[in-house]
Amino acid sequence: MAYIDYYKVLGIDKTATEADIKKAYRKMARKYHPDVNPGNAEAEEKFKQLNEANEVLGNPENRKKYDKYGKDWQHADAYENAERQQRSYGNPGGGRAQYSGGYDSGDFSDFFGSMFGGAGGSRGGRAAQYRGQDFNATLQLNLEEVFKTEKRTITINGKNIRLTIPAGVENGQTIKIKGYGGEGVNGGPKGDLLLQFSIANNSAFKRDKANLYKTVDLDLYTAILGGELIVDTFDGKAKLKVAAGTQSGTQVKLKGKGFPVYKKENQFGDLFITYAIKVPTNISEKEKELFEELSKLQSS
């Protein structure tokens, strides 16, 4: 695999902070985004490299491995496992690689080839196989986007992945996509992609798993006399009957009007409506007189 200096890709040096990396990525991504450069293959390739650089340097654990192993950073776990095996088996010839850190100090690909591909790579002359590294990524969505199951294509390390996002996924939930991680060593299986959902809620509803909560205003007259009220649910409107004498803070449940239950077809949580009675302001003199009469009737 050709070596790409991700620090140079982002235009930063090795002392850059996480904030510096994020700032540099956003600036460069805006410049080379395909929407800004339609049909420009060079800009598209640059944009892919920027995404790769951000995936590596933007993750502290990946960055640590990259700083140590360079282009072989994805095989860091396999390398360290093999080195531990060498120490346990013994290596009397003194041929174990010594490394002082920094990817410009040596080419680990040659070492991997001799360790895993040669006759001395494992007992019996058979090359050891190691599973590829798992990748981690975050997908940012709005609450509205996970109300229904939908398909989406995402790009990870230059690869397009077609996903089906089930309705009802939760903020912080992680799903595993098998075989979309790092390449295995010596024919070993690929790692997996661990995709975490970051779901922003910009709606008027509060979500608790599959249940939704909302506070709605109720005018004083309807609260006293009773009546009907039209309220917004997450996917439409509903008509409620309000009992006479309803108190502020009263909660009613709309069964099945909540959020989809994750991976359970046609199952929904409930919507809980809490009434907040709105006292009228700027009342007329006539209204004031009527309220005074009502007050006298209540106290008599």
Secondary structure as the mmCIF struct_conf table of DSSP 4:
data_model
#
loop_
_struct_conf.conf_type_id
_struct_conf.id
_struct_conf.beg_label_comp_id
_struct_conf.beg_label_asym_id
_struct_conf.beg_label_seq_id
_struct_conf.end_label_comp_id
_struct_conf.end_label_asym_id
_struct_conf.end_label_seq_id
HELX_RH_AL_P HELX_RH_AL_P1 TYR A 6 LEU A 10
TURN_TY1_P TURN_TY1_P1 GLY A 11 GLY A 11
TURN_TY1_P TURN_TY1_P2 LYS A 14 THR A 15
HELX_RH_AL_P HELX_RH_AL_P2 GLU A 18 TYR A 32
TURN_TY1_P TURN_TY1_P3 PRO A 34 VAL A 36
BEND BEND1 ASN A 37 ASN A 37
TURN_TY1_P TURN_TY1_P4 PRO A 38 GLY A 39
HELX_RH_AL_P HELX_RH_AL_P3 ALA A 41 LEU A 57
TURN_TY1_P TURN_TY1_P5 GLY A 58 GLY A 58
BEND BEND2 ASN A 59 ASN A 59
HELX_RH_AL_P HELX_RH_AL_P4 PRO A 60 TYR A 69
HELX_RH_3T_P HELX_RH_3T_P1 GLY A 70 HIS A 75
HELX_RH_AL_P HELX_RH_AL_P5 ALA A 76 TYR A 89
TURN_TY1_P TURN_TY1_P6 PRO A 92 GLY A 93
BEND BEND3 ARG A 96 ARG A 96
BEND BEND4 GLY A 101 GLY A 101
HELX_RH_3T_P HELX_RH_3T_P2 TYR A 103 SER A 105
HELX_RH_AL_P HELX_RH_AL_P6 PHE A 108 PHE A 112
HELX_RH_PI_P HELX_RH_PI_P1 GLY A 113 GLY A 117
BEND BEND5 GLY A 118 GLY A 118
HELX_RH_3T_P HELX_RH_3T_P3 ALA A 119 GLY A 121
BEND BEND6 SER A 122 SER A 122
HELX_RH_3T_P HELX_RH_3T_P4 ARG A 123 GLY A 125
HELX_LH_PP_P HELX_LH_PP_P1 ARG A 126 ALA A 128
STRN STRN1 TYR A 130 TYR A 130
HELX_LH_PP_P HELX_LH_PP_P2 ARG A 131 ASP A 134
STRN STRN2 PHE A 135 ASN A 142
HELX_RH_3T_P HELX_RH_3T_P5 LEU A 143 VAL A 146
BEND BEND7 PHE A 147 LYS A 148
STRN STRN3 GLU A 150 ILE A 156
TURN_TY1_P TURN_TY1_P7 ASN A 157 GLY A 158
STRN STRN4 LYS A 159 ILE A 165
TURN_TY1_P TURN_TY1_P8 ALA A 167 GLY A 168
TURN_TY1_P TURN_TY1_P9 ASN A 171 GLY A 172
STRN STRN5 THR A 174 ILE A 177
TURN_TY1_P TURN_TY1_P10 LYS A 178 GLY A 179
BEND BEND8 GLY A 181 GLY A 181
HELX_LH_PP_P HELX_LH_PP_P3 GLY A 182 GLY A 184
STRN STRN6 VAL A 185 VAL A 185
TURN_TY1_P TURN_TY1_P11 ASN A 186 GLY A 187
HELX_LH_PP_P HELX_LH_PP_P4 GLY A 188 LYS A 190
STRN STRN7 LEU A 193 ALA A 200
BEND BEND9 SER A 203 ALA A 204
STRN STRN8 LYS A 206 ASP A 208
TURN_TY1_P TURN_TY1_P12 LYS A 209 ALA A 210
STRN STRN9 ASN A 211 ASP A 219
HELX_RH_AL_P HELX_RH_AL_P7 LEU A 220 LEU A 225
STRN STRN10 GLY A 227 THR A 233
TURN_TY1_P TURN_TY1_P13 PHE A 234 ASP A 235
STRN STRN11 GLY A 236 VAL A 242
HELX_LH_PP_P HELX_LH_PP_P5 ALA A 243 ALA A 243
TURN_TY1_P TURN_TY1_P14 ALA A 244 GLY A 245
HELX_LH_PP_P HELX_LH_PP_P6 THR A 246 GLN A 247
TURN_TY1_P TURN_TY1_P15 SER A 248 GLY A 249
STRN STRN12 GLN A 251 LEU A 254
TURN_TY1_P TURN_TY1_P16 LYS A 255 GLY A 256
BEND BEND10 GLY A 258 GLY A 258
HELX_LH_PP_P HELX_LH_PP_P7 PHE A 259 PHE A 259
STRN STRN13 PRO A 260 PRO A 260
HELX_LH_PP_P HELX_LH_PP_P8 VAL A 261 VAL A 261
TURN_TY1_P TURN_TY1_P17 TYR A 262 LYS A 263
TURN_TY1_P TURN_TY1_P18 GLU A 265 ASN A 266
STRN STRN14 PHE A 268 PHE A 268
STRN STRN15 LEU A 271 LYS A 278
HELX_LH_PP_P HELX_LH_PP_P9 VAL A 279 PRO A 280
BEND BEND11 ASN A 282 ASN A 282
HELX_RH_AL_P HELX_RH_AL_P8 GLU A 285 SER A 299
#
